[in-house]
Amino acid sequence: MMNASALLDLAGKTAVITGAAGGIGSEIAAKFSSAGASVVIHYRSGAERAEALCKEIAGAGGRAICVQADLRNEAGVGALFDAAAALGSVDILVNTVGAFPVAPLLGMSLDAWRDMFAANTDTAFLCTRIAANAMKERGGAIINISSLSGQHPGEGHAHYSAAKAALNMFTRAAAQELGPHGIRVNAVSPGLIARPGIEDEWPEGVRRWRQKAPLGRLGAAEDVANACLFLASPMAQWVTGQVLLVDGGVTAAEIY
C-alpha cells in the first residue's frame, strides 16, 4: 500500500497546462511542479506572466518550458505538443483555456456564440485528441476546467453555460472511449473564484455568494489546483468520467 504522499507524487510525469498564464492555470502549473511533474506552460497572450512562472519553477528546482500557441486551430495545437516533447512524453493534460465574456441572448451574434465554443470546447477537443493518441499505449490523465455555469446558468451567460455544459458531456464521453487505454478523463467545475478587482466590479454578486455558500467565502485558484492534483495523481486511479464541483458548497445551499 502506497502512503499518502506517494499517492500525490507526480515525479517523472510531464504535464501540459493550457492557459497557464492565467490565475487558475498558473496555480495548477505551480502545484503540479511542486508535486514533481515537469510542466509545459502554454499561453496565447501574457508572455511576461508565463515566463515569470517558468523562472519561478526553475528557481525552485523544477522543470518547465513556456510555449505560445493559439489552440483554436489544429496547427497551434500541433505546435504546442511538438514543443512539449522537449520534456518527454505527455502523461497529464489540463485544459484550462477558456473565455468568459458576458452578452445578452437577444443581442448575441452567431460569431459571438461560435467564438465561445471555439475557446471553451474546441480547444479541449483538439488538445484531448492529440494528447490521448500519444497516451494510449501507457495511459494518462486529462482534466478539463469547466464551470459551475455549465450546470447553473446565469444572466448573460447563455453561450458560456452552453459551452461548459458541452465540455462536461465531452468529459464523460471521452472517459468512456479512452478508459480502455488507461486514460482517465475528468473535469473540475469551479464556483466563484477570487481575483483582483472582483469585489469592485461585482460587489452585489460577491455579497450574495458569501451569504449563500456554506463555507462563507469565494474560492481561491489554489482550491482548483488542489482538486486537479488529486485527479491527476494515483490517488484518483479509479476516478474517471466525473465533473467535480469545487464551489464551497454553494450548490448544496437551500433554495427556499
N, C-alpha and C positions, 0 to 999 in steps of 0.2 A: 504493500500500500504506500502510495506517494504521500509525503507530508504536504501541508497546505502551501508552503512557499514554492515547492517544486511544481505544484499544480498550476501556479500562476507564472511559471518561468517560461519566457519566450526566447531564451538563449538559442542561437543557431537558426532562428527564423528570420525571414525577410518579409516586411510588411509594406504594402503600398497604401498610403493615406492620401486620398484625393481631397482637394480643397483644404490642404493643411496649413495655408496661410491665415485661415480664419480662426475665430476663437475656439470653437469646438474641435476642428481639425488639428490645430496646433497642440491642443491639450492631449488629444489622442496620440499624436506622434511622440510627444514627450513621455507620456505614460508607457507606451509600448517600448520606447528606448530604455526607460528605467527598469523594465522587466527583461531586458537583454536582447530585444529584437534590433536588427538593422532596419532603418526606416527610409522609405522613399517619400520625400515631401513634395507633393505635387501642388502647383499653383497655376492659375491663369493670369491673375494680376496680384500685386502685393509681393513683388520680388524682394523688397527690403525686409519684410517680415519673415519670409521664407528663409532667406539667407541668414538672418539673425538666429532663427531656430536651429538651422544646421550647425552654426558655430556654437550655440549653447550646448547642443547634444555632443558635438565633438569635444568641447571643453570638459564635459563630464565623463569622457572616455567612451562614448558611444559611436556608432557608425551611421552616417546619414548623407544623403545626396538630395539636392533640390532639382526639380525638373519642371520646366514651364511647358504647358500644353493646353490647347482648347479641346476638351473632351466631348464636345457636342458633335464631333465628326470622327470617323474611323481613323483618319491619318493622325490626328492628335493622340488618340488612344494608343495606336501602334507605336508612336514615338515615345510615349510615357513608358510603356512596358519594355521597349528596346533599351531605354536608358536604365530601367530598373535592373536589368541583367547584370549591371556592374556590381551589384550587391549579392548576386546569386539568384537561385530560383525563388519565385514568389510563393510564400506559404499563406499569407494573410492579405486580404484586400478589404479596406474600409472605404465605402462610397459615401463621402461626406459632401461632395459638390452639390450645390443647390442654389435656388434663387427664391426670394420672398417678397416680391412686390405686391402691393395691395391695389385692387381695381374693382369697381362695382360691376356686377354681372351685366347689367343692361347697357353699359357703355364699353364693354370689353371687346377688343378686336380679335379676329381669328389669329393674327400674328402673336398677340399677347398670350393667348391660350396655348398656341403651339410652342412659343418660347419657354413657357413654364414647364411643359412636358419635356422639352429638349434638355433643360437644365437639371430637372429633378428626377426624371425617369430614363430618358435615352442614355444619359451618361452612365447610369448604373448598369443598364443592359449591356452597353458596349464594353465597359470595363469587366463586368462579370463574365461575359462570353470569352474574352481573351484570357483572363486570369484562370477560369475554370478549365479551359483547354490545356493550359500549362500545368495545372494542378492534378489533372485526372489520373495520373499514374501513381501519385503518392498521397493525395488528399490535401485538404486545406480548410481554411475558414474564410467566409465572406460575410461582412456586416454592412448593412445599409442603414444610413441615418435617415430615419423617417421623421414624423412629427405627430404630435397629438392632433393636429388639424386633419390628418388622414382618417381619423375616426370621429372627430367632433368638429364640424365646420364652423367657420366664423364669418362675419360680415366682411365682404370684400376679398374673400379667400376662396371663391368657388374654384378657380383654376388651380390654386395651390393645394387645396384639400383634395381635389380630384387626382392631381399628380401624385400626391403622397399616398392616397388610397391605392392607386395603381402600383406604387412601389411596394406597398405591403403585400399585395397579392402576388406581385412578381417574386418577392422574397419566398413566399410559401411554395409557389410553383417551381422555382429554381431549386429549393431544398428537396422537393420530390424527385426531380430529374437528376440532380447531382449527388444525392445521397449514396447511390451505388458506387460512386467513385471515391467515397470517403470525404466528400466536400460538404461541410456544414454551412448553411445559409440562414442568417437571422437578421433581424432589424432591431434597432433601438429607436424608440419613439419618445423624444423629449417633450416635456412641457415647457413652460415659460422659463427661459434661461437668462440670467442676469448678464448685462453688458453695459459698458459705459454709456450713459445718457438715456437709458430706457425709462428711468423714473421721471425724467423731464419730458420725454416725448409722449409717454402714455401713463400719466400718474393715476388716472382712474382705473385703468386695467390692472396695473400693478397692485393697487389697493384691493381690488376685488379678488385678485388671485391669492394674495396673502390671507384674506379673510376666509376664503373658501378652502384652501389647501390644508389638510390635516397637519402637515409638518410646518405650516406657517411661514414659508419662505419661498423665494424664487430658487430655481435650480442654479447650479454652477457648471461651467464646462467640465470640471473635474468629475462631477457626478455622472455625466455622459461617458467620459473616458473610462471611468471605473467599470461601468456596465460593459463597454466594448472590450476591455481587458478580460473580463470574465468570459465573454462569448468567444473570444479569440483563443483562449487558453485551454489546456487539457481538462480544466475543472468543468468545462461545458461540453465534454466529449460526447454526451448523449443528448445534446440540445440542438435541434435544428427545426427550421420552419416556424420560428416564433417571432412575434413582434413584442418586444419588451418595453412596457411603459415605464419611463423614468420621469415621474411627474409630481413627486411629493405627495402623492395620494389624492390629487385633485379630482380624478375621475371616480374615486370612491366616496366623495363627499355627498351629502344629502342633496337631492334636487328639489325638495319641497319641505 
